[in-house]
Amino acid sequence: MTDTTQAPTASENPAAGDGDAKREQTRRMLRDRLRRYLELEAELGPKEATEVLLDGYPERQAARMGPLITGCSLAEGFGKALPLFAAMGFLEEAVDISTDEEDVVMEVCRTCMCLTAAEELGLDEPRPILCELDFEATRRAFPHLSIAGLRQQTEGHHACVFRYARPRTSEEAGPAGNGQPDGSGRG
């Protein structure tokens, strides 16, 4: 799930308002974030550029993503966000691949925010910078989640595929279980 600082929040009705305006607002925000990262990287190097852009990001990620994944499976939580992302112009799916030991969702993105931002900036070689920022903010916001980028369009794949997982506890029942209030398997 991407940080949508300037885009509509999950509590807003994604069907309300002008969809084109929401899509353009989101594209502008992503383009500006990538431009800012590249400027900071040239000035400070990649590690410091990442830290500058992560300032406040984990807190925003926790505020936006937390309510979606609390008290339900990751697949259900990610599913709640799909209409919001569609309103912003992103075609995504959430596939539950949970096991008895792990609550797992595959996020399949047919629209790549990194490619989109790179194309709009006229970059010849797109990089997965925006996803990497997203992943690190999510890791910091939810230390019990593991996140892996399995396929990325910036590497020539036809879709981006991300795996999000969190451990289950013995109280949780099966792949769709959510035995704990936060859905994490932790009390």
C-alpha positions, 0 to 999 in steps of 0.5 A: 500500500502506498503512502497517499499523503496528498491523495484521498484517504481511505475514509473518503468515498472513492466514488465521490468527486472527480476521478480524473482530478484524484488521479492527477493529484496522485500522479503529481504527488508521486512524481514530486516525491520521486523528483525530490528523492533524486535531488536529495540522492544527488546532494546527500547520497541514497541512504540520507535521501531515503531517511529524509523522505521517510520522515513522518512516513511510517506514522502516516502509513500506520494511520492509513494502513492500520485501520484497514488491516486491524481485526481482519486478514491482510487480504481482507484489509488490502481488499478494502483499499482496492476501490481507493487505489482504483479511484487514484488510477491504480489497477490492483488485486489482493490475493490471499495465500495464507497458511495455518502459520502465516496471514499472507496477501499477494498484492498484484499491481498492474499499474506501477507507480514507479514506472508512471512517475519515472515516465512523467519525469522523462527518466530513461531508467526507472527505479523502484524507489517509491516502492522501496520507500513504501516498504521501509515505511511499512516495516517501521510502522508494522514491525511484525509484517514481512514485505517482499517485492517479488516482481516489479515492472521497473525490472521488465515484468508485466506486473508488480507482485508484493508479498505481505505476511505476518505470523499467526498464533495458535488461537487463530483458525486457518488461513482466514482466521484473525484471532487477535484484535489487530489481526496480527496474531499478537495481542 
